[in-house]
Amino acid sequence: MEACEQHKWVFSRSDSYWRFCGRNSREYYHADYYFCEKCLKEKVIEKRHSCCDSEKWNLPDWARLITKKVAGYE
């Protein structure tokens, strides 16, 4: 593989989920994966947000779209 001076990032995939992280709190997670089409190096951009159940109305837009639930504190 050749090293590049200027990466050309291409979107690869996304992963997102939410889980209970306490009795009345949730954690939302979203990751976008990119790779450089020249050298195949990969980078990840992650977002996290935690809130209480009573604050769900104030979620960021990216977290509102998450429907996949994973096992957490239950």
JODARA-V616291 format. One record per pair of residues at least 12 apart in sequence whose C-alpha atoms are under 8 Angstrom apart, sorted by the first residue. I is the first residue (numbers start at 0). J is the second residue. Records with the same first field share a line. If there is no record, write none. Layout:
# JODARA-V616291
I->J  J
This chain:
# JODARA-V616291
0->38
1->37  38
2->38
3->37  38
6->35  36  37  38
7->34  35  36  37
8->33  34  35  36
9->33  34  35  36
10->31  32  33  34
11->31  32  33  34
12->31  32  33
13->29  30  31  32
14->29  30  31
15->27  28  29  30  65  67
16->28  29  65  66  67  68  69
17->65  66  67  68  69
18->68  69  70  71  72
19->70  71  72  73
20->71  72
21->72  73
22->72  73
23->51  52
24->49  50  51  52
25->49  50  51  52
26->47  48  49  50
27->47  48  49  62  65
28->45  46  47  48  62
29->45  46  47  61  62
30->43  44  45  46
31->43  44  45
32->44
48->62
